[in-house]
Amino acid sequence: MGKKILFSPIGNTDPIKYFHDGSMLHIARVYQPDEIYLYLTKEMLVHHDKDNRYVRTVELLGEKLNHQFTVHIIRNEKMVNAHEYDVFYDEFHAILSEIEKGMDKDDILLVNMASGTPGMKSALVVMATLAEYRFLPIQVASPQRMSNLEFEERVEYDVETNWELDEDNKEEFQNRCKETICKNLMQMLKLDMIKKHVLAYDYHAAYEVAKELKDRVPDEALAILEAAVERVKLNQNRITQLDCKYHFSLFPVKEGSKQKIFEYALVLQLKLKREELADFLRGITPISDDLLEIIVENNCGIQLKNYCVLRKDALVWNQKKLENTQVDEILTKEFTNFRYDMVSSIHLKALIKNMSSDDVMKKKIASLVQVEQRVRNVAAHEIVSVTPEWIKERTGLKPQEIMDIIRFLCVKAGIGVKREDWDSYELMNDKIQERLLRSGS
């Protein structure tokens, strides 16, 4: 169990008034904090320097309760306009920040919301509402259960006499403390920000905001946000680790190589939704190559490894392996002075054109390779403004039509996903929202 710390402004009802505890003393009596930070303005410091009434009364309480209080005085002789809210907001912000730096995880910070001027109270209410620091706000009802209106002499104050006459020293004293539940506005705002980032598919931003909420967001919500970040990066290993613990089941396609291609296709679709059109175009070549390789093998019966060698993780045509084969005949016919270099989509398109009977598929493949040849390199190597109109003008296709071709070829490559699997990121967003709801949003 950690220690309890009390921060309390001091007002005119402290330490004892009307034969009852003031708010600071009453919180100390009920909660018995280990440390107390008393904030005194110029007016309150006059009383403190005269008779040490605040510290001495806490000492008397400690003797009665057999409890050791460590009292720290925060002096602000310059604070004269004690009604100004904005001044206290900055002041208390700095003080609570400094206190929190010295706290351990299990420590509890109590804040007296009842003492001091209206400006002080307003500043603390705003801080509690915004949840900028993890403290427990405490209100204390007046003994009369109404405003303290009557006059009582505070200048000629006798510490010992007031202590002896304090009726809250009786065993049957009434606990007037109430832990205030301030609607956590900052938490609500940040949760709303997370949801909006998720709906915009900006998982990195959502995850960063969620981490700021610390223990207010469930572990599984943080984990699935991290999984979403890693999913866009195609980091299947990290997602699998998280899935083993939290069982997200994010991947609609389970088979290893097919999962990799389909997840890449989903990322391309995501770039389209986020209108990252240059990145979308640059991302066509890898999936185009992978899909056409599979189609060549499945639809044309050509095992590329029989005609190629692997060089730095890339397939390269091998002239010796190709010698006297139909594949070599097609390639040398389609390409003048054919160079036996890295396998590309235009080579695979030529093989499919000559060896497949699926005219619809051949037409779509030709369109995709044309997109790749006409605009991908421009988007990759030149500073251009890539808009839907720019793409349509150069390819004859809208961005979504290009994505539709990729989806079609996924099916032709044997990645027979259901239509709803293409909504996998929307389903993941729903799972994130469900887990965020458990945080009390």
C-alpha positions in Angstrom: 0.0 0.0 0.0 1.4 3.4 -1.0 1.4 6.5 1.0 -1.4 9.1 1.0 -0.6 12.8 0.2 -2.9 15.7 0.8 -2.7 19.0 -1.1 -4.8 21.7 0.4 -5.2 25.4 -0.2 -5.9 27.2 3.1 -8.9 29.5 3.5 -10.6 31.4 6.3 -12.4 28.4 7.8 -9.1 26.6 8.4 -8.0 25.1 10.6 -11.1 25.2 13.0 -14.2 27.3 12.8 -17.6 27.3 14.5 -16.3 24.6 16.9 -15.7 22.2 14.0 -12.8 21.1 11.7 -12.2 23.3 8.7 -12.0 21.3 5.4 -8.2 20.7 5.5 -8.3 19.4 9.1 -11.3 17.3 8.5 -9.8 15.5 5.5 -6.6 15.0 7.5 -8.8 13.5 10.3 -10.7 11.1 8.0 -8.0 10.0 5.6 -4.9 10.4 7.8 -2.5 11.2 5.0 1.3 10.7 5.4 2.2 14.1 3.9 0.3 17.4 3.7 1.1 20.2 1.4 -0.5 23.5 2.6 -0.8 26.3 0.1 -0.8 29.8 1.7 -1.4 33.1 0.1 -0.2 36.4 1.6 -3.3 36.8 3.7 -3.1 33.2 5.2 0.7 33.6 5.7 0.0 36.4 8.2 -1.9 34.0 10.4 0.7 31.2 9.9 3.7 33.4 10.8 1.8 34.8 13.8 0.8 31.6 15.6 1.6 28.6 13.4 -2.1 27.7 13.7 -2.3 25.3 10.7 0.8 23.2 11.4 0.2 23.2 15.1 -3.4 22.0 14.8 -2.3 19.2 12.5 0.3 18.2 15.1 -2.4 18.1 17.8 -4.5 15.9 15.5 -1.5 13.6 15.0 -1.1 13.3 18.7 -4.8 12.4 19.2 -4.7 9.8 16.3 -1.2 8.5 17.1 -0.4 9.3 13.5 2.7 11.0 12.0 1.8 13.9 9.6 4.6 15.5 7.6 3.5 19.0 6.8 5.0 21.1 3.9 4.2 24.8 3.6 4.0 26.3 0.2 4.3 30.1 0.6 3.2 32.6 -1.9 3.6 36.1 -0.4 3.0 37.6 -3.9 -0.5 36.1 -4.2 -2.8 39.0 -3.4 -5.5 38.7 -6.0 -6.7 35.4 -4.7 -9.9 35.5 -6.6 -8.4 35.1 -10.1 -9.0 31.6 -11.4 -6.4 31.6 -14.3 -3.6 32.5 -11.9 -4.4 29.6 -9.6 -4.8 27.2 -12.5 -1.2 27.8 -13.6 0.1 27.8 -10.0 -1.7 24.6 -9.0 -0.7 23.0 -12.3 2.9 23.4 -11.5 2.6 22.4 -7.8 0.6 19.2 -8.5 3.0 18.3 -11.3 5.9 18.6 -8.9 4.2 16.5 -6.2 3.3 13.8 -8.8 6.9 13.5 -9.9 7.8 12.2 -6.4 4.9 9.8 -6.2 5.1 6.0 -6.6 2.6 4.0 -8.5 0.6 3.0 -5.4 0.6 6.5 -3.8 -2.7 8.4 -3.6 -2.9 12.2 -4.0 -5.9 13.8 -2.2 -6.9 17.3 -3.1 -9.1 19.5 -0.8 -11.7 21.1 -3.1 -13.5 23.0 -0.3 -10.9 25.4 1.2 -9.7 28.7 -0.2 -11.2 31.3 -2.5 -13.7 30.7 -5.4 -10.8 31.1 -7.8 -8.8 28.3 -6.1 -11.8 26.0 -6.1 -12.6 26.7 -9.7 -9.1 26.0 -10.8 -9.0 22.6 -9.0 -12.5 21.7 -10.3 -11.2 22.3 -13.9 -8.1 20.2 -13.3 -10.1 17.4 -11.8 -12.5 17.5 -14.7 -9.7 17.5 -17.3 -8.0 14.7 -15.3 -4.6 16.1 -15.9 -3.3 14.5 -12.8 -4.4 11.4 -11.0 -5.8 12.8 -7.8 -8.9 12.2 -5.7 -10.9 15.4 -5.3 -12.6 15.7 -1.9 -15.4 18.1 -0.9 -16.2 18.8 2.8 -19.7 19.8 3.8 -20.0 22.6 6.4 -21.1 21.6 9.9 -24.4 23.5 9.4 -25.0 21.9 6.0 -25.3 25.5 4.6 -23.0 28.4 3.8 -20.7 29.7 6.5 -22.1 33.2 6.9 -21.8 34.2 10.5 -18.8 36.1 11.7 -16.1 34.6 13.9 -12.9 36.3 15.1 -9.9 35.0 13.2 -7.2 37.5 14.0 -6.9 36.8 17.7 -7.0 33.1 17.3 -6.0 30.7 20.1 -4.8 27.4 18.7 -5.1 25.3 21.9 -8.6 26.7 22.9 -10.0 26.1 19.4 -8.6 22.6 19.5 -10.2 21.8 22.9 -13.6 23.1 21.7 -13.5 21.3 18.4 -16.6 19.0 18.5 -15.1 16.8 15.7 -12.7 15.5 18.4 -15.5 13.4 19.8 -15.5 9.7 18.9 -18.9 10.0 17.3 -18.0 12.8 14.9 -19.8 12.9 11.6 -17.7 12.3 8.5 -18.4 15.3 6.2 -16.0 14.3 3.4 -17.3 13.3 0.0 -15.1 12.1 -2.8 -16.1 14.1 -5.8 -16.7 12.3 -9.0 -15.8 14.9 -11.7 -16.9 13.9 -15.1 -13.6 13.1 -16.7 -13.7 15.5 -19.7 -10.2 15.0 -20.8 -10.6 11.2 -20.8 -13.9 11.6 -22.8 -12.2 13.9 -25.3 -9.2 11.6 -25.8 -11.4 8.6 -26.1 -13.4 10.5 -28.8 -10.1 11.4 -30.5 -9.1 7.7 -30.5 -12.4 6.7 -32.1 -12.1 9.4 -34.8 -8.5 8.3 -35.6 -9.7 4.7 -35.8 -12.5 5.7 -38.2 -10.0 7.5 -40.3 -7.7 4.4 -40.2 -5.0 6.4 -38.5 -4.1 3.7 -36.0 -0.7 5.1 -35.1 -2.3 8.3 -33.9 -5.1 6.4 -32.1 -2.5 4.2 -30.3 -0.4 7.2 -29.2 -3.4 8.9 -27.7 -4.5 5.7 -26.0 -1.1 5.4 -24.3 -1.5 8.8 -22.8 -4.6 7.6 -20.9 -2.4 5.1 -19.1 -4.5 2.8 -16.9 -7.8 4.3 -18.1 -7.8 2.2 -21.3 -8.1 -1.6 -20.9 -5.0 -3.7 -21.8 -6.9 -5.5 -24.5 -7.9 -2.2 -26.1 -4.3 -1.0 -26.1 -3.2 -4.4 -27.5 -5.7 -4.4 -30.4 -4.7 -0.8 -31.3 -1.0 -1.9 -31.3 -2.1 -4.9 -33.5 -3.8 -2.4 -35.9 -0.6 -0.4 -36.1 1.4 -3.5 -36.8 -1.1 -4.8 -39.3 -0.6 -1.8 -41.5 3.1 -2.5 -41.3 2.4 -6.2 -42.3 4.1 -7.3 -39.1 2.3 -10.6 -38.8 4.7 -12.0 -36.1 3.8 -9.2 -33.6 0.1 -9.5 -34.3 0.3 -13.3 -33.7 1.9 -12.7 -30.4 -0.8 -10.3 -29.3 -3.5 -12.6 -30.7 -2.3 -15.5 -28.7 -3.0 -13.5 -25.5 -6.2 -11.5 -26.5 -7.7 -13.6 -29.3 -8.5 -10.8 -31.8 -8.7 -13.1 -34.9 -8.0 -10.2 -37.3 -6.8 -12.2 -40.3 -9.6 -13.6 -42.6 -7.1 -15.5 -44.6 -5.1 -18.0 -42.5 -2.7 -19.7 -44.9 0.8 -18.2 -44.7 1.7 -17.1 -48.2 -1.9 -16.3 -49.2 -2.4 -14.3 -45.9 0.7 -12.2 -46.7 -0.6 -11.3 -50.2 -4.2 -10.6 -49.0 -3.0 -8.5 -46.1 -0.9 -6.5 -48.6 -4.0 -6.0 -50.8 -5.9 -4.8 -47.8 -3.2 -2.2 -47.1 -3.4 -1.0 -50.7 -7.2 -0.7 -50.3 -6.5 1.2 -47.0 -4.3 3.7 -48.8 -7.0 4.2 -51.3 -9.5 5.0 -48.5 -7.1 7.4 -46.9 -6.5 9.0 -50.4 -2.8 8.2 -50.2 -2.9 7.8 -54.0 0.9 8.1 -54.7 1.6 5.4 -52.1 -1.2 3.3 -53.6 0.3 3.5 -57.1 3.8 2.7 -55.7 2.4 -0.3 -54.0 1.0 -1.9 -57.1 4.2 -3.6 -58.4 4.9 -6.0 -55.5 1.4 -7.4 -55.4 1.2 -7.4 -59.2 4.3 -9.6 -59.4 3.2 -11.9 -56.7 -0.3 -12.4 -58.1 0.9 -13.0 -61.7 3.5 -15.5 -60.5 0.8 -17.5 -58.9 -1.5 -17.2 -61.9 1.3 -18.3 -64.2 1.8 -21.4 -62.1 -1.9 -22.2 -61.5 -3.4 -21.2 -64.9 -0.5 -21.8 -67.3 1.2 -24.8 -65.5 4.5 -23.1 -65.4 6.7 -23.6 -62.4 8.9 -20.5 -62.5 11.6 -22.1 -60.4 12.3 -24.5 -63.3 13.2 -21.5 -65.5 14.8 -19.1 -63.0 17.4 -18.7 -60.3 17.0 -16.9 -57.0 19.3 -13.9 -56.7 19.0 -11.6 -53.6 15.4 -12.9 -53.0 14.4 -12.0 -56.6 13.6 -14.4 -59.4 16.0 -14.0 -62.4 15.5 -15.8 -65.8 18.2 -18.4 -66.4 19.1 -18.7 -70.1 20.4 -22.3 -69.7 17.2 -23.4 -68.0 15.0 -21.7 -70.6 16.8 -23.2 -73.6 14.5 -25.0 -76.1 11.4 -24.3 -74.0 8.0 -22.9 -74.8 8.6 -20.2 -72.2 11.8 -19.1 -73.9 10.0 -19.1 -77.3 7.2 -16.8 -76.0 9.6 -14.4 -74.2 12.0 -14.0 -77.2 9.0 -13.5 -79.5 7.3 -10.9 -77.3 10.5 -9.0 -76.5 13.1 -8.0 -79.1 16.6 -8.7 -77.8 15.1 -10.3 -74.6 17.5 -9.9 -71.7 17.6 -12.7 -69.2 17.2 -10.5 -66.2 14.8 -10.2 -63.3 11.3 -11.6 -63.8 8.8 -8.7 -64.2 5.1 -8.3 -64.6 5.4 -7.6 -68.3 7.1 -11.0 -68.8 4.4 -12.8 -66.8 1.7 -10.9 -68.7 3.2 -12.2 -72.0 3.2 -15.8 -70.7 -0.4 -15.5 -69.6 -1.5 -13.8 -72.8 -0.1 -16.7 -74.9 -0.9 -19.7 -72.6 -4.2 -18.9 -70.9 -7.7 -19.1 -72.4 -9.3 -16.8 -69.8 -9.8 -13.6 -71.9 -11.4 -11.6 -69.1 -8.5 -12.3 -66.9 -6.0 -11.5 -69.6 -7.7 -8.1 -70.3 -7.6 -7.2 -66.6 -4.0 -8.2 -66.3 -3.1 -6.1 -69.3 -4.9 -3.1 -67.7 -3.0 -3.5 -64.4 0.4 -3.8 -66.0 -0.4 -0.8 -68.1 -1.2 1.2 -65.0 2.1 0.0 -63.5 4.1 1.0 -66.6 2.4 4.4 -67.2 2.0 5.9 -63.8 3.8 3.9 -61.1 7.3 5.0 -62.1 6.1 8.6 -62.4 4.6 8.5 -58.9 7.8 6.8 -57.5 10.4 9.1 -59.1 8.9 12.5 -59.7 7.3 15.1 -57.5 3.7 15.2 -58.7 0.3 15.8 -57.3 -1.5 12.4 -57.6 -5.2 12.9 -57.8 -8.0 10.6 -59.0 -8.2 12.8 -62.2 -4.5 12.5 -62.8 -4.7 8.7 -62.6 -7.8 8.6 -64.8 -6.2 10.8 -67.4 -3.1 8.7 -67.7 -4.6 5.2 -67.4 -8.2 5.4 -68.4 -9.1 3.9 -65.0 -10.3 5.4 -61.7 -8.3 4.4 -58.6 -11.2 2.2 -57.4 -11.3 0.4 -60.7 -7.6 -0.4 -60.3 -8.3 -1.8 -56.9 -11.1 -3.9 -58.3 -8.7 -5.5 -60.7 -6.4 -6.4 -57.8 -9.3 -7.9 -55.9 -10.3 -9.9 -59.0 -6.8 -11.2 -59.5 -6.6 -12.3 -55.9 -9.5 -14.6 -56.5 -7.9 -15.9 -59.8 -4.7 -16.6 -57.8 -6.7 -18.9 -55.5 -7.0 -16.4 -52.6 -10.8 -17.1 -52.7 -11.8 -14.7 -50.0 -15.4 -13.8 -49.3 -16.7 -10.4 -50.2 -17.0 -9.5 -46.5 -13.3 -10.3 -46.0 -12.5 -7.1 -47.9 -14.2 -5.2 -45.0 -11.7 -6.7 -42.6 -10.4 -3.3 -41.4 -13.9 -2.1 -40.7 -14.5 -5.3 -38.7 -11.3 -4.6 -36.8 -12.5 -1.0 -36.1 -15.6 -2.4 -34.6 -13.6 -4.7 -32.3 -11.5 -1.7 -31.3 -14.6 0.4 -30.5 -16.1 -2.5 -28.4 -13.0 -2.7 -26.3 -12.8 1.1 -25.8 -16.4 1.0 -24.5 -15.2 -1.2 -21.7 -13.0 1.8 -20.5 -16.2 3.5 -19.4 -16.6 5.8 -22.4 
